[in-house]
């Protein structure tokens, strides 16, 4: 009996010792799960720091937006006609008291003056500038959304196109996609067009007629084209003259590039001449710049000098290289039978021109260029066909000849 009572007392004592520990543990867990709400004391210095941080963030966002706006061509700086802000050629300076005027539509240009685009421009009919208009693309494109020519320079009109942005970020005269067809620029007899820094790009001829399908980038029905800089690139003619088709007039090229143009023929296969330039009639004078990486279905990957062409004249550091036919054969300047290049003045040592001639018999020669004694060196010209063809400069007769060498001939 005593043992039973003692056991009960010991159990009761044990229970009494456990009660405070459990209560304390329960209170601690409750405190950890639901801490008392405490408000932070007001700190004026901390509030000012927070406001300053927000202001800095807002300023940074505005700085990020500004370059995007400039790239879009909404801003414009005063510059010479050529578009180069560091130009030292006084002939490129704006006339006294003349300033650039911003326009958002070509319809706002209704007379002579200097204008710049403030935005990307889309048109659905050919724009015909007035006489003595100078337009800076300011990094914006002029895009034609329907079939037809983008710009036509008419008789008696002098028009200058430039771009102060230039290069990869520069604007272009173009068509909207490959399904919209027409020339980039058309120059009529008596018209004068000058190009600085701007691009004529992504234009495609159609098969509706001879004039529509030749000269996707530029079609010259006469007139004068001065190419000082800029590029005529990535245009496709469905007949001849991917970059430029000359049906008369004078083209002078002192700088810039004519590149990556193609002349194809989607039907008969009888066309596709002059990937870069096709000279049907008229005079092409090249004192600088380059015609490169153009392709023709047939011949004249770079330049095709056809039977009625007046002249293809070169000097300075002119380069016509790395052009080809659709069969991947080197074909820079193709000379129709009896045609030759004129060296007017002197070619620099850096000038390089590849030549292809129609039919040279074994052991015979064809004159590919003429010029004054000392006007060029054999290194200025290359026979596209390679061996057994070679270039020979004859200073006595003032001729540059391409020879087809027989097994017994040594030059």
C-alpha positions as CSV (number, residue, x, y, z in Angstrom):
1,X,0.0,0.0,0.0
2,X,2.8,2.4,0.9
3,X,4.6,1.6,-2.3
4,X,1.4,2.5,-4.3
5,X,1.0,5.8,-2.5
6,X,4.7,6.6,-3.1
7,X,4.4,5.9,-6.8
8,X,1.4,8.3,-7.2
9,X,3.2,11.1,-5.4
10,X,6.3,10.7,-7.6
11,X,4.1,10.8,-10.8
12,X,2.4,13.9,-9.5
13,X,5.7,15.6,-8.8
14,X,6.9,14.8,-12.3
15,X,3.8,16.4,-13.9
16,X,4.2,19.5,-11.8
17,X,7.8,20.0,-13.0
18,X,6.8,19.7,-16.7
19,X,4.0,22.3,-16.7
20,X,6.1,25.6,-16.7
21,X,8.4,24.2,-19.4
22,X,5.5,23.5,-21.8
23,X,3.9,26.8,-21.2
24,X,7.1,28.7,-21.9
25,X,7.7,26.7,-25.1
26,X,4.2,27.5,-26.3
27,X,4.6,31.2,-25.6
28,X,7.9,31.3,-27.5
29,X,6.5,29.6,-30.6
30,X,3.6,32.0,-30.6
31,X,5.9,35.0,-30.4
32,X,8.0,33.7,-33.3
33,X,5.0,33.2,-35.5
34,X,3.2,36.5,-34.8
35,X,5.7,39.2,-33.8
36,X,4.2,42.4,-32.5
37,X,3.7,45.1,-35.2
38,X,6.2,47.9,-34.7
39,X,6.2,51.1,-36.8
40,X,9.5,52.5,-38.1
41,X,10.4,55.9,-36.7
42,X,10.2,58.8,-39.1
43,X,13.7,59.7,-40.5
44,X,13.8,62.8,-42.7
45,X,17.3,62.0,-43.9
46,X,16.3,58.6,-45.0
47,X,13.3,60.0,-47.0
48,X,15.5,62.5,-48.8
49,X,17.9,59.7,-49.8
50,X,15.0,57.6,-51.1
51,X,13.7,60.6,-53.2
52,X,17.2,61.2,-54.6
53,X,17.5,57.6,-55.6
54,X,14.2,57.8,-57.5
55,X,15.3,61.0,-59.3
56,X,18.5,59.3,-60.4
57,X,16.6,56.3,-61.7
58,X,14.3,58.6,-63.7
59,X,17.2,60.6,-65.1
60,X,18.9,57.3,-66.2
61,X,15.8,56.2,-68.0
62,X,15.5,59.5,-69.9
63,X,19.2,59.2,-70.9
64,X,18.5,55.7,-72.3
65,X,15.5,57.0,-74.3
66,X,17.4,59.9,-75.8
67,X,19.9,57.9,-78.0
68,X,16.9,55.9,-79.4
69,X,15.2,59.2,-80.4
70,X,18.4,60.4,-82.1
71,X,18.9,57.2,-84.0
72,X,15.4,57.5,-85.3
73,X,16.3,60.8,-86.9
74,X,14.1,63.1,-84.8
75,X,17.1,65.4,-84.1
76,X,19.3,67.1,-86.7
77,X,22.6,69.0,-86.5
78,X,23.7,71.7,-88.8
79,X,26.1,70.3,-91.4
80,X,27.4,70.8,-95.0
81,X,25.5,69.5,-98.0
82,X,27.7,66.4,-98.1
83,X,26.5,65.4,-94.6
84,X,30.0,65.2,-93.2
85,X,30.2,67.5,-90.1
86,X,34.1,67.7,-90.4
87,X,34.1,68.6,-94.1
88,X,36.6,71.2,-95.2
89,X,35.3,71.6,-98.8
90,X,33.9,75.1,-98.9
91,X,31.8,74.2,-102.0
92,X,29.7,71.9,-99.7
93,X,28.8,74.7,-97.3
94,X,25.2,75.9,-97.2
95,X,24.5,79.3,-98.9
96,X,24.6,82.4,-96.7
97,X,21.6,82.7,-94.4
98,X,20.3,79.2,-95.5
99,X,19.3,76.7,-92.8
100,X,18.0,73.1,-92.7
101,X,14.2,72.8,-92.3
102,X,12.7,69.7,-90.7
103,X,9.8,68.0,-92.5
104,X,7.8,64.8,-91.6
105,X,6.3,64.4,-95.1
106,X,7.6,64.9,-98.7
107,X,4.5,67.0,-99.3
108,X,5.9,69.7,-97.1
109,X,8.7,70.2,-99.6
110,X,7.2,72.6,-102.2
111,X,10.2,74.6,-103.4
112,X,13.9,75.1,-103.4
113,X,15.7,74.8,-100.1
114,X,17.5,72.6,-97.6
115,X,15.3,70.0,-95.8
116,X,15.8,67.1,-93.5
117,X,13.4,64.3,-92.5
118,X,12.2,64.1,-88.9
119,X,10.7,60.6,-89.3
120,X,10.5,57.5,-91.5
121,X,8.5,58.4,-94.6
122,X,6.1,56.1,-96.5
123,X,4.7,57.0,-99.9
124,X,2.4,55.3,-102.5
125,X,3.2,57.5,-105.5
126,X,6.4,58.8,-107.1
127,X,7.9,61.9,-105.6
128,X,9.2,64.5,-108.1
129,X,11.3,67.1,-106.3
130,X,11.3,70.7,-107.3
131,X,14.4,72.4,-108.7
132,X,17.3,73.0,-106.3
133,X,16.0,70.9,-103.4
134,X,18.6,69.4,-101.1
135,X,17.2,66.6,-98.8
136,X,19.0,65.0,-95.9
137,X,17.5,61.7,-94.9
138,X,18.8,62.2,-91.4
139,X,18.9,58.4,-90.9
140,X,15.3,57.9,-92.1
141,X,14.1,55.8,-95.1
142,X,11.8,56.8,-97.9
143,X,9.8,53.7,-98.6
144,X,7.5,53.1,-101.6
145,X,4.5,51.0,-100.6
146,X,3.1,50.4,-104.1
147,X,4.5,49.6,-107.6
148,X,6.3,52.6,-109.2
149,X,9.4,54.6,-109.0
150,X,10.4,56.2,-105.6
151,X,11.9,59.4,-107.0
152,X,12.0,60.9,-110.5
153,X,14.3,63.8,-111.3
154,X,12.8,65.6,-114.3
155,X,14.2,67.8,-117.0
156,X,15.6,71.1,-115.7
157,X,15.6,69.9,-112.1
158,X,18.7,69.7,-109.9
159,X,18.2,67.5,-106.8
160,X,20.7,66.5,-104.1
161,X,20.2,63.6,-101.7
162,X,22.4,63.3,-98.6
163,X,22.4,61.7,-95.2
164,X,24.3,63.1,-92.2
165,X,23.9,59.8,-90.4
166,X,25.3,57.7,-93.2
167,X,26.8,54.2,-93.0
168,X,24.9,51.3,-91.4
169,X,22.6,53.7,-89.5
170,X,21.8,55.8,-92.5
171,X,18.6,56.0,-94.4
172,X,17.7,54.6,-97.9
173,X,15.5,55.1,-100.9
174,X,13.7,51.8,-101.1
175,X,10.6,49.7,-101.9
176,X,8.6,47.8,-99.3
177,X,9.5,44.2,-99.9
178,X,10.3,42.2,-103.0
179,X,6.7,42.1,-104.2
180,X,6.6,45.9,-104.6
181,X,8.5,46.8,-107.8
182,X,10.0,49.9,-109.5
183,X,13.2,51.9,-109.7
184,X,14.8,53.7,-106.8
185,X,15.7,56.8,-108.7
186,X,14.9,57.8,-112.3
187,X,16.8,60.6,-114.0
188,X,15.2,62.1,-117.1
189,X,17.1,63.9,-119.9
190,X,18.1,67.3,-118.6
191,X,17.8,66.3,-114.9
192,X,20.8,66.4,-112.5
193,X,21.1,64.2,-109.4
194,X,23.8,64.3,-106.8
195,X,24.3,61.7,-104.0
196,X,26.2,62.0,-100.7
197,X,26.2,59.3,-98.0
198,X,22.6,58.1,-98.6
199,X,21.7,54.6,-99.8
200,X,19.6,53.5,-102.8
201,X,18.7,50.0,-101.6
202,X,16.2,47.1,-101.9
203,X,14.6,48.1,-105.2
204,X,13.5,45.6,-107.8
205,X,12.5,45.9,-111.5
206,X,9.4,44.2,-113.0
207,X,8.8,42.4,-116.2
208,X,6.1,44.7,-117.5
209,X,8.3,46.6,-119.9
210,X,11.9,47.3,-120.8
211,X,12.2,50.5,-118.7
212,X,10.5,49.0,-115.7
213,X,12.7,45.9,-115.5
214,X,16.1,47.5,-116.1
215,X,18.1,49.6,-113.6
216,X,16.4,48.7,-110.4
217,X,18.5,51.0,-108.3
218,X,18.9,53.9,-110.7
219,X,17.6,54.3,-114.3
220,X,19.1,57.0,-116.4
221,X,17.1,58.0,-119.5
222,X,19.6,60.8,-119.9
223,X,20.7,63.6,-117.6
224,X,23.6,63.7,-115.1
225,X,24.4,61.7,-112.0
226,X,27.2,62.8,-109.6
227,X,28.0,60.1,-107.1
228,X,30.3,61.6,-104.5
229,X,29.7,59.0,-101.7
230,X,26.9,56.7,-100.4
231,X,25.9,53.4,-101.9
232,X,23.7,51.8,-104.5
233,X,23.3,48.3,-103.1
234,X,21.2,45.2,-102.9
235,X,19.0,46.0,-105.9
236,X,17.7,43.5,-108.4
237,X,16.9,44.1,-112.0
238,X,14.9,41.4,-113.8
239,X,16.7,42.3,-117.0
240,X,19.9,44.4,-117.1
241,X,21.6,46.8,-114.8
242,X,20.9,45.7,-111.2
243,X,22.4,48.8,-109.7
244,X,22.5,51.3,-112.6
245,X,21.1,51.2,-116.1
246,X,22.3,53.9,-118.5
247,X,20.3,54.6,-121.6
248,X,22.1,58.0,-122.1
249,X,23.5,60.8,-120.1
250,X,26.6,61.1,-118.0
251,X,27.5,59.3,-114.7
252,X,30.5,60.5,-112.7
253,X,31.6,58.5,-109.7
254,X,34.3,59.9,-107.4
255,X,33.4,58.0,-104.3
256,X,30.9,55.6,-102.7
257,X,30.1,52.0,-103.6
258,X,28.0,50.1,-106.1
259,X,27.7,46.7,-104.5
260,X,25.7,43.5,-104.0
261,X,23.3,44.2,-106.9
262,X,22.1,41.5,-109.3
263,X,20.9,41.4,-112.9
264,X,18.7,38.3,-113.5
265,X,16.1,37.2,-116.0
266,X,13.1,35.3,-114.6
267,X,11.8,34.2,-118.0
268,X,13.8,34.0,-121.3
269,X,17.3,33.9,-120.0
270,X,18.4,36.3,-122.8
271,X,18.9,39.2,-120.3
272,X,20.8,39.5,-117.1
273,X,23.7,41.7,-118.1
274,X,25.5,44.3,-115.9
275,X,25.0,43.3,-112.3
276,X,26.4,46.6,-111.0
277,X,26.2,48.9,-114.1
278,X,24.9,48.4,-117.6
279,X,26.0,51.1,-120.1
280,X,23.7,50.8,-123.1
281,X,24.3,54.4,-124.1
282,X,26.1,57.4,-122.5
283,X,29.4,57.9,-120.6
284,X,30.4,56.5,-117.3
285,X,33.4,58.2,-115.7
286,X,35.0,56.7,-112.6
287,X,37.7,58.6,-110.6
288,X,37.2,56.8,-107.3
289,X,34.9,54.6,-105.3
290,X,34.4,50.9,-105.9
291,X,32.1,48.5,-107.8
292,X,32.3,45.2,-106.1
293,X,30.4,42.0,-105.2
294,X,27.8,42.4,-107.9
295,X,26.4,39.4,-109.9
296,X,25.0,39.1,-113.5
297,X,23.2,36.1,-114.9
298,X,25.2,36.4,-118.1
299,X,28.2,38.8,-118.3
300,X,29.3,42.1,-116.8
301,X,29.0,41.2,-113.2
302,X,30.5,44.6,-112.3
303,X,30.1,46.7,-115.5
304,X,28.8,45.8,-118.9
305,X,30.0,48.1,-121.7
306,X,27.6,47.4,-124.5
307,X,27.9,48.1,-128.2
308,X,26.3,51.6,-128.2
309,X,28.1,52.8,-125.0
310,X,29.9,56.1,-125.6
311,X,32.7,55.5,-123.1
312,X,33.8,53.9,-119.8
313,X,36.6,56.2,-118.5
314,X,38.7,55.6,-115.4
315,X,41.4,57.4,-113.3
316,X,42.5,57.9,-109.7
317,X,41.9,54.9,-107.4
318,X,38.9,53.4,-109.2
319,X,38.2,49.8,-108.2
320,X,36.1,47.2,-110.1
321,X,36.8,43.9,-108.4
322,X,35.2,40.7,-107.0
323,X,32.2,40.7,-109.3
324,X,31.0,37.6,-110.9
325,X,28.5,35.8,-113.1
326,X,25.7,33.5,-111.8
327,X,28.1,30.6,-112.6
328,X,30.5,32.0,-110.0
329,X,33.1,33.1,-112.7
330,X,35.0,36.3,-112.1
331,X,33.6,39.0,-114.4
332,X,34.3,42.6,-113.5
333,X,34.2,44.8,-116.6
334,X,32.8,43.1,-119.7
335,X,33.8,44.8,-123.0
336,X,31.6,44.2,-126.1
337,X,33.6,43.5,-129.2
338,X,35.5,46.6,-130.3
339,X,34.9,48.4,-127.0
340,X,37.7,49.5,-124.6
341,X,38.3,51.5,-121.4
342,X,39.8,55.0,-121.5
343,X,42.4,55.9,-118.9
344,X,41.9,59.7,-118.6
345,X,44.9,61.0,-116.6
346,X,46.5,58.4,-114.4
347,X,45.5,55.4,-112.3
348,X,46.9,55.2,-108.8
349,X,48.8,52.1,-107.7
350,X,45.8,51.1,-105.6
351,X,43.4,51.1,-108.6
352,X,42.3,47.6,-109.6
353,X,40.1,46.7,-112.6
354,X,39.3,43.2,-113.8
355,X,38.5,42.8,-117.5
356,X,36.7,40.2,-119.6
357,X,36.6,40.5,-123.4
358,X,34.6,38.8,-126.1
359,X,36.6,36.1,-128.0
360,X,40.4,36.4,-127.9
361,X,42.1,33.9,-130.3
362,X,45.2,31.9,-129.2
363,X,48.3,34.0,-129.8
364,X,46.3,37.1,-130.4
365,X,45.4,40.2,-128.4
366,X,42.5,42.6,-127.8
367,X,43.0,46.2,-126.7
368,X,41.2,46.6,-123.4
369,X,42.2,50.2,-122.5
370,X,43.9,53.2,-124.0
371,X,45.7,56.1,-122.3
372,X,48.7,58.3,-122.3
373,X,52.2,56.8,-121.7
374,X,52.7,56.1,-118.0
375,X,49.0,56.4,-117.3
376,X,48.8,53.0,-115.8
377,X,50.7,49.8,-114.9
378,X,50.0,46.2,-115.7
379,X,49.0,45.7,-112.0
380,X,46.1,48.0,-112.5
381,X,44.3,45.6,-114.8
382,X,43.6,41.9,-114.4
383,X,42.4,39.3,-117.0
384,X,39.4,37.8,-115.3
385,X,39.8,34.5,-117.1
386,X,43.3,34.0,-115.7
387,X,45.8,31.8,-117.6
388,X,46.4,31.6,-120.5
389,X,45.3,35.2,-120.6
390,X,47.6,38.1,-119.5
391,X,47.7,41.9,-119.5
392,X,50.4,43.8,-121.4
393,X,50.9,47.6,-121.3
394,X,52.5,49.0,-124.4
395,X,53.6,52.6,-123.7
396,X,54.7,53.2,-127.2
397,X,51.2,52.6,-128.7
398,X,49.5,53.8,-125.6
399,X,47.5,50.6,-125.4
400,X,46.7,48.1,-122.6
401,X,46.1,44.7,-124.2
402,X,44.9,41.4,-123.0
403,X,46.7,38.5,-124.7
404,X,45.7,34.9,-125.1
405,X,49.1,33.3,-124.7
406,X,50.1,30.3,-126.9
407,X,52.6,27.7,-125.8
408,X,55.4,29.5,-127.5
409,X,54.7,33.1,-126.6
410,X,56.4,34.8,-123.7
411,X,55.8,38.4,-122.6
